[in-house]
């Protein structure tokens, strides 16, 4: 079981979540032209997953970070700051056609949560980035359900199960305390509720 939970912790990496959310949105909600969707997905994947992983690899080579889990609070600051800048580029450059507003505000919410995580790292508090991503997914699904009235109860239930499994995996690895998991979850959740109001 511990092997599976450790594997799940890697699988549920926060860097993968924004691209997965965007893919689900484009497949189930968006009415945007197919070519534009492909271009947006490419941009989202590059700015939220590929470039952050490349930046992490460079930081690891330079000795700025030691582990992908960023166990030392000080190690979080540079990656989080870089990620916030990449999100800002995505928000300003990827959604200037005024389409897919829910997804636009999803990424604004991700940016807000990332800034909160960065500030917490400065005051030496290590919230769970994994659970922040889970909270973001749940919050986005809830606001999308309230806004578009799409039948998403099944997806929301699955997300709660995924969040529970992710929390269990982080506890199993002794990566976080309970309060850090909850703080991360509610940071992601509240950020999405705050931004989701704008497309209700």
MOWO-V231845 format. One record per pair of residues at least 24 apart in sequence whose C-alpha atoms are under 8 Angstrom apart, sorted by the first residue. I is the first residue (numbers start at 0). GAP is how many residues later the second one is. Records with the same first field share a line. If there is no record, write none. Layout:
I=GAP, GAP
//
This chain:
1=167, 170
4=160, 161, 163, 164, 167
5=163, 166, 167
7=158, 161
8=157, 160, 161
11=118, 154
12=117
13=115, 116, 118, 119
14=33, 34, 37
15=32, 33
16=116, 120
17=26, 30, 89
18=25, 26, 29, 30
20=116
21=81
24=78
29=70
31=67, 68
39=54
42=47, 51
43=46, 50
46=39, 40, 43
47=35, 38, 39
51=27, 30, 31
54=24
70=104
72=48, 51, 52, 53
73=47, 48, 50
75=42, 45
76=41, 44, 45
79=34, 35, 37, 38
80=34, 37
82=31
83=27, 30, 31
86=24
100=98
101=42, 94, 97
104=87, 90, 91, 93, 94
105=34, 86, 89, 90
107=87
108=27, 79, 82, 83, 85, 86
109=26, 78, 81, 82
111=79
112=74, 75, 78
115=71
125=50, 54
126=49, 53, 54, 56, 57
127=48, 52, 53, 54, 55, 56, 57
128=55
129=36, 54
130=32, 35, 36, 50, 51, 53, 54, 57
131=51, 52, 53, 54, 55, 56, 57
132=51, 52, 55
133=25, 28, 29, 51, 54
134=28, 49, 50, 51, 52, 53, 54, 55
135=49, 51, 52, 53, 54, 55, 56
136=51, 52
137=51
138=49, 50, 51, 52, 53, 54
139=49, 52, 53, 56
142=49, 50, 53, 54, 57
143=52, 56
145=54
146=52, 53
147=52
//
